[in-house]
Amino acid sequence: MEWLDSLQDASDEFRGLSVTHDMTRAEREQCKECVQEATERARQDVSGDWRYVVRGNPGEMQVLRLRKAY
Protein backbone atom coordinates (compact mmCIF):
# COMPACT_ATOMS: atom_id res chain seq x y z
CA MET A 1 0.00 0.00 0.00
CA GLU A 2 2.18 2.78 -1.27
CA TRP A 3 -0.44 5.45 -0.58
CA LEU A 4 -0.48 4.51 3.11
CA ASP A 5 3.29 4.97 3.33
CA SER A 6 2.92 8.38 1.73
CA LEU A 7 0.29 9.33 4.35
CA GLN A 8 2.74 8.47 7.11
CA ASP A 9 5.31 10.84 5.59
CA ALA A 10 2.75 13.59 4.93
CA SER A 11 3.13 17.16 6.10
CA ASP A 12 1.64 18.31 9.40
CA GLU A 13 -1.44 19.49 7.52
CA PHE A 14 -2.42 15.87 6.81
CA ARG A 15 -1.08 14.11 9.95
CA GLY A 16 -4.57 13.82 11.48
CA LEU A 17 -6.03 11.87 8.55
CA SER A 18 -7.08 8.27 8.97
CA VAL A 19 -8.48 5.72 6.55
CA THR A 20 -11.61 3.83 7.57
CA HIS A 21 -14.48 1.92 6.02
CA ASP A 22 -17.23 3.96 4.40
CA MET A 23 -20.25 2.96 6.52
CA THR A 24 -23.95 3.71 6.37
CA ARG A 25 -25.73 5.14 9.40
CA ALA A 26 -27.02 1.68 10.34
CA GLU A 27 -23.51 0.21 10.09
CA ARG A 28 -22.07 3.04 12.21
CA GLU A 29 -24.77 2.45 14.82
CA GLN A 30 -24.02 -1.28 14.86
CA CYS A 31 -20.30 -0.52 15.28
CA LYS A 32 -21.04 1.86 18.14
CA GLU A 33 -23.22 -0.75 19.87
CA CYS A 34 -20.52 -3.42 19.48
CA VAL A 35 -17.88 -1.10 20.96
CA GLN A 36 -20.18 -0.36 23.92
CA GLU A 37 -20.78 -4.10 24.40
CA ALA A 38 -17.04 -4.84 24.28
CA THR A 39 -16.37 -2.08 26.82
CA GLU A 40 -19.07 -3.42 29.14
CA ARG A 41 -17.81 -7.00 28.88
CA ALA A 42 -14.27 -5.84 29.67
CA ARG A 43 -15.56 -3.94 32.69
CA GLN A 44 -17.41 -7.02 33.97
CA ASP A 45 -14.45 -9.38 33.45
CA VAL A 46 -13.06 -9.89 36.95
CA SER A 47 -10.34 -12.35 35.95
CA GLY A 48 -8.43 -9.87 33.78
CA ASP A 49 -7.37 -12.70 31.47
CA TRP A 50 -9.43 -11.52 28.49
CA ARG A 51 -9.70 -8.53 26.22
CA TYR A 52 -12.74 -7.75 24.10
CA VAL A 53 -12.37 -6.35 20.60
CA VAL A 54 -14.73 -5.52 17.74
CA ARG A 55 -13.85 -7.13 14.43
CA GLY A 56 -15.52 -7.70 11.09
CA ASN A 57 -16.67 -5.88 8.01
CA PRO A 58 -19.24 -3.11 8.28
CA GLY A 59 -22.65 -4.66 8.86
CA GLU A 60 -21.09 -7.92 10.08
CA MET A 61 -19.18 -6.70 13.14
CA GLN A 62 -18.99 -8.80 16.27
CA VAL A 63 -17.36 -8.72 19.69
CA LEU A 64 -14.55 -11.22 20.14
CA ARG A 65 -13.03 -12.39 23.42
CA LEU A 66 -9.28 -12.85 23.12
CA ARG A 67 -6.85 -14.10 25.75
CA LYS A 68 -4.45 -11.40 26.88
CA ALA A 69 -0.79 -12.02 26.11
CA TYR A 70 1.46 -11.54 29.12
DSSP file (Angstrom, degrees, kcal/mol; ACC not computed):
  #  RESIDUE AA STRUCTURE BP1 BP2  ACC     N-H-->O    O-->H-N    N-H-->O    O-->H-N    TCO  KAPPA ALPHA  PHI   PSI    X-CA   Y-CA   Z-CA
    1    1 A M    >>        0   0    0      0, 0.0     4,-1.5     0, 0.0     3,-0.6   0.000 360.0 360.0 360.0  83.8    0.0    0.0    0.0
    2    2 A E  H 3>  +     0   0    0      1,-0.2     4,-2.0     2,-0.2     5,-0.2   0.859 360.0  58.9 -62.0 -36.7    2.2    2.8   -1.3
    3    3 A W  H 3> S+     0   0    0      1,-0.2     4,-1.4     2,-0.2    -1,-0.2   0.831 102.6  53.9 -64.9 -30.6   -0.4    5.4   -0.6
    4    4 A L  H <> S+     0   0    0     -3,-0.6     4,-1.7     2,-0.2    -1,-0.2   0.909 106.9  50.9 -69.8 -40.7   -0.5    4.5    3.1
    5    5 A D  H  X S+     0   0    0     -4,-1.5     4,-1.2     1,-0.2    -2,-0.2   0.894 108.5  52.3 -60.9 -39.3    3.3    5.0    3.3
    6    6 A S  H  < S+     0   0    0     -4,-2.0    -1,-0.2     1,-0.2    -2,-0.2   0.818 105.6  54.9 -69.9 -28.1    2.9    8.4    1.7
    7    7 A L  H >< S+     0   0    0     -4,-1.4     3,-1.3     1,-0.2    -1,-0.2   0.875 104.4  54.5 -67.7 -36.5    0.3    9.3    4.3
    8    8 A Q  H 3< S+     0   0    0     -4,-1.7    -1,-0.2     1,-0.3    -2,-0.2   0.820 112.1  43.5 -66.6 -30.0    2.7    8.5    7.1
    9    9 A D  T 3< S+     0   0    0     -4,-1.2    -1,-0.3    -5,-0.1    -2,-0.2   0.242  91.2 126.9 -96.6  12.0    5.3   10.8    5.6
   10   10 A A    <   -     0   0    0     -3,-1.3    -3,-0.1     1,-0.1     5,-0.0  -0.160  66.8 -93.2 -69.9 162.7    2.7   13.6    4.9
   11   11 A S    >   -     0   0    0      1,-0.1     3,-1.7     3,-0.1     4,-0.5  -0.173  44.7 -94.7 -68.1 168.6    3.1   17.2    6.1
   12   12 A D  G >  S+     0   0    0      1,-0.3     3,-0.9     2,-0.2     4,-0.4   0.789 121.5  69.5 -57.1 -28.9    1.6   18.3    9.4
   13   13 A E  G 3  S+     0   0    0      1,-0.2    -1,-0.3     2,-0.1     3,-0.2   0.819 109.9  32.2 -58.9 -32.1   -1.4   19.5    7.5
   14   14 A F  G X  S+     0   0    0     -3,-1.7     3,-1.5     1,-0.1    -1,-0.2   0.300  86.9 103.0-111.1   7.8   -2.4   15.9    6.8
   15   15 A R  T <  S+     0   0    0     -3,-0.9    -1,-0.1    -4,-0.5    -2,-0.1   0.813  78.0  57.8 -61.3 -32.0   -1.1   14.1    9.9
   16   16 A G  T 3  S+     0   0    0     -4,-0.4    -1,-0.3    -3,-0.2     2,-0.1   0.454  82.1 112.6 -81.5  -0.4   -4.6   13.8   11.5
   17   17 A L    <   -     0   0    0     -3,-1.5     2,-0.3   -10,-0.1    -3,-0.0  -0.428  42.2-178.0 -73.7 146.0   -6.0   11.9    8.6
   18   18 A S        -     0   0    0     -2,-0.1     2,-0.5     2,-0.0    -2,-0.0  -0.972  22.6-130.0-138.9 156.9   -7.1    8.3    9.0
   19   19 A V        +     0   0    0     -2,-0.3     2,-0.3   -15,-0.0    -2,-0.0  -0.931  37.4 157.6-111.3 123.8   -8.5    5.7    6.5
   20   20 A T        -     0   0    0     -2,-0.5     2,-0.1     1,-0.0    -2,-0.0  -0.840  45.7 -76.2-136.2 172.3  -11.6    3.8    7.6
   21   21 A H        -     0   0    0     -2,-0.3     2,-0.8     1,-0.1    -1,-0.0  -0.394  43.4-118.5 -66.3 147.3  -14.5    1.9    6.0
   22   22 A D        -     0   0    0     -2,-0.1     2,-0.3    36,-0.0    -1,-0.1  -0.830  45.9-175.1 -86.6 110.8  -17.2    4.0    4.4
   23   23 A M        -     0   0    0     -2,-0.8     2,-0.1     1,-0.0    -3,-0.0  -0.826  23.9-126.0-116.7 149.2  -20.2    3.0    6.5
   24   24 A T     >  -     0   0    0     -2,-0.3     4,-2.5     1,-0.1     5,-0.2  -0.291  40.3 -99.0 -75.7 171.3  -24.0    3.7    6.4
   25   25 A R  H  > S+     0   0    0      1,-0.2     4,-2.4     2,-0.2     5,-0.2   0.910 125.8  51.0 -59.2 -42.6  -25.7    5.1    9.4
   26   26 A A  H  > S+     0   0    0      1,-0.2     4,-2.3     2,-0.2    -1,-0.2   0.898 110.9  48.3 -63.6 -40.4  -27.0    1.7   10.3
   27   27 A E  H  > S+     0   0    0      2,-0.2     4,-2.3     1,-0.2    32,-0.3   0.892 111.2  50.3 -68.2 -39.1  -23.5    0.2   10.1
   28   28 A R  H  X S+     0   0    0     -4,-2.5     4,-2.4     2,-0.2    -2,-0.2   0.898 110.9  49.8 -63.9 -39.8  -22.1    3.0   12.2
   29   29 A E  H  X S+     0   0    0     -4,-2.4     4,-2.4     2,-0.2    -2,-0.2   0.908 110.3  49.6 -65.0 -42.3  -24.8    2.5   14.8
   30   30 A Q  H  X S+     0   0    0     -4,-2.3     4,-2.3     2,-0.2    -2,-0.2   0.911 111.2  50.0 -62.9 -41.3  -24.0   -1.3   14.9
   31   31 A C  H  X S+     0   0    0     -4,-2.3     4,-2.4     2,-0.2    -2,-0.2   0.924 110.4  49.8 -61.7 -45.3  -20.3   -0.5   15.3
   32   32 A K  H  X S+     0   0    0     -4,-2.4     4,-2.2     1,-0.2    -2,-0.2   0.902 111.0  49.2 -60.9 -43.0  -21.0    1.9   18.1
   33   33 A E  H  X S+     0   0    0     -4,-2.4     4,-2.4     2,-0.2    -1,-0.2   0.895 110.7  50.4 -64.5 -40.2  -23.2   -0.7   19.9
   34   34 A C  H  X S+     0   0    0     -4,-2.3     4,-2.7     2,-0.2    -2,-0.2   0.902 109.8  50.2 -65.2 -40.8  -20.5   -3.4   19.5
   35   35 A V  H  X S+     0   0    0     -4,-2.4     4,-2.4     2,-0.2    -2,-0.2   0.911 111.2  49.1 -64.1 -41.7  -17.9   -1.1   21.0
   36   36 A Q  H  X S+     0   0    0     -4,-2.2     4,-2.4     2,-0.2    -2,-0.2   0.908 111.8  49.3 -62.8 -41.6  -20.2   -0.4   23.9
   37   37 A E  H  X S+     0   0    0     -4,-2.4     4,-2.7     2,-0.2    -2,-0.2   0.918 111.0  49.2 -63.8 -43.7  -20.8   -4.1   24.4
   38   38 A A  H  X S+     0   0    0     -4,-2.7     4,-2.3     1,-0.2    -2,-0.2   0.903 111.6  49.6 -62.5 -41.4  -17.0   -4.8   24.3
   39   39 A T  H  X S+     0   0    0     -4,-2.4     4,-2.0     2,-0.2    -1,-0.2   0.911 112.1  47.8 -63.4 -43.4  -16.4   -2.1   26.8
   40   40 A E  H  X S+     0   0    0     -4,-2.4     4,-1.9     2,-0.2    -2,-0.2   0.910 111.1  50.2 -66.0 -42.6  -19.1   -3.4   29.1
   41   41 A R  H  X S+     0   0    0     -4,-2.7     4,-1.1     1,-0.2    -1,-0.2   0.913 110.5  50.3 -61.6 -41.8  -17.8   -7.0   28.9
   42   42 A A  H  < S+     0   0    0     -4,-2.3     3,-0.3     1,-0.2    -1,-0.2   0.888 109.7  51.2 -63.5 -38.5  -14.3   -5.8   29.7
   43   43 A R  H  < S+     0   0    0     -4,-2.0    -1,-0.2     1,-0.2    -2,-0.2   0.858 111.9  46.6 -65.8 -35.9  -15.6   -3.9   32.7
   44   44 A Q  H  < S+     0   0    0     -4,-1.9     2,-0.9    -5,-0.1    -1,-0.2   0.616  85.6 103.2 -83.7 -13.1  -17.4   -7.0   34.0
   45   45 A D     <  +     0   0    0     -4,-1.1     3,-0.1    -3,-0.3     5,-0.0  -0.602  44.5 177.6 -75.6 106.7  -14.5   -9.4   33.4
   46   46 A V  S    S+     0   0    0     -2,-0.9    -1,-0.2     1,-0.2    -4,-0.0   0.697  71.5  63.7 -84.2 -19.7  -13.1   -9.9   37.0
   47   47 A S  S    S-     0   0    0      1,-0.1    -1,-0.2     0, 0.0    -2,-0.1   0.848  86.2-147.4 -74.6 -33.0  -10.3  -12.4   36.0
   48   48 A G        +     0   0    0     -6,-0.1    -1,-0.1     2,-0.1    -2,-0.1   0.571  67.5 112.3  76.6   8.0   -8.4   -9.9   33.8
   49   49 A D        +     0   0    0     18,-0.1    19,-2.7     2,-0.0     2,-0.3   0.545  66.6  61.2 -87.9  -8.1   -7.4  -12.7   31.5
   50   50 A W  E     -A   67   0A   0     17,-0.2     2,-0.4    -8,-0.1    17,-0.2  -0.848  57.1-161.2-123.6 153.2   -9.4  -11.5   28.5
   51   51 A R  E     -A   66   0A   0     15,-2.9    15,-3.0    -2,-0.3     2,-0.5  -0.972  16.8-141.5-127.0 149.9   -9.7   -8.5   26.2
   52   52 A Y  E     +A   65   0A   0     -2,-0.4     2,-0.3    13,-0.2    13,-0.2  -0.943  23.6 175.0-117.5 125.0  -12.7   -7.8   24.1
   53   53 A V  E     -A   64   0A   0     11,-2.2    11,-3.3    -2,-0.5     2,-0.5  -0.899  28.8-126.1-129.3 155.5  -12.4   -6.4   20.6
   54   54 A V  E     +A   63   0A   0     -2,-0.3     2,-0.3     9,-0.2     9,-0.2  -0.900  38.0 166.2-102.6 126.2  -14.7   -5.5   17.7
   55   55 A R  E     +A   62   0A   0      7,-2.4     7,-2.4    -2,-0.5     2,-0.2  -0.943  19.9  70.7-137.5 157.6  -13.8   -7.1   14.4
   56   56 A G  S    S-     0   0    0     -2,-0.3     5,-0.2     5,-0.2     3,-0.1  -0.449  75.4 -59.7 124.0 165.9  -15.5   -7.7   11.1
   57   57 A N  S >  S-     0   0    0      3,-0.2     3,-2.7    -2,-0.2     4,-0.2  -0.403  72.8 -75.2 -75.5 156.3  -16.7   -5.9    8.0
   58   58 A P  T 3  S+     0   0    0      0, 0.0    -1,-0.2     0, 0.0   -31,-0.1  -0.291 124.5  20.1 -53.3 132.7  -19.2   -3.1    8.3
   59   59 A G  T 3  S+     0   0    0    -32,-0.3    -2,-0.0    -3,-0.1   -31,-0.0   0.230 122.8  61.6  89.6 -13.4  -22.7   -4.7    8.9
   60   60 A E  S <  S+     0   0    0     -3,-2.7    -3,-0.2     2,-0.1    -5,-0.1   0.062  71.4 142.1-129.0  22.7  -21.1   -7.9   10.1
   61   61 A M        +     0   0    0     -5,-0.2     2,-0.3    -4,-0.2    -5,-0.2  -0.323  22.6 176.8 -72.1 149.6  -19.2   -6.7   13.1
   62   62 A Q  E     -A   55   0A   0     -7,-2.4    -7,-2.4    -2,-0.0     2,-0.5  -0.977  32.5-108.8-148.4 159.2  -19.0   -8.8   16.3
   63   63 A V  E     -A   54   0A   0     -2,-0.3     2,-0.4    -9,-0.2    -9,-0.2  -0.796  34.5-163.4 -92.1 127.7  -17.4   -8.7   19.7
   64   64 A L  E     -A   53   0A   0    -11,-3.3   -11,-2.2    -2,-0.5     2,-0.6  -0.888  13.3-141.7-112.7 143.7  -14.6  -11.2   20.1
   65   65 A R  E     -A   52   0A   0     -2,-0.4     2,-0.4   -13,-0.2   -13,-0.2  -0.922  25.8-177.5-103.6 118.2  -13.0  -12.4   23.4
   66   66 A L  E     -A   51   0A   0    -15,-3.0   -15,-2.9    -2,-0.6     2,-0.2  -0.925  29.5-113.3-119.8 141.4   -9.3  -12.8   23.1
   67   67 A R  E     -A   50   0A   0     -2,-0.4   -17,-0.2   -17,-0.2     2,-0.1  -0.524  37.4-116.1 -71.1 134.1   -6.9  -14.1   25.8
   68   68 A K        -     0   0    0    -19,-2.7     2,-0.5    -2,-0.2    -1,-0.1  -0.465  22.4-130.1 -70.0 141.3   -4.4  -11.4   26.9
   69   69 A A              0   0    0     -2,-0.1    -1,-0.1     1,-0.1   -19,-0.0  -0.821 360.0 360.0 -92.1 129.1   -0.8  -12.0   26.1
   70   70 A Y              0   0    0     -2,-0.5    -1,-0.1     0, 0.0    -2,-0.0   0.406 360.0 360.0-106.2 360.0    1.5  -11.5   29.1
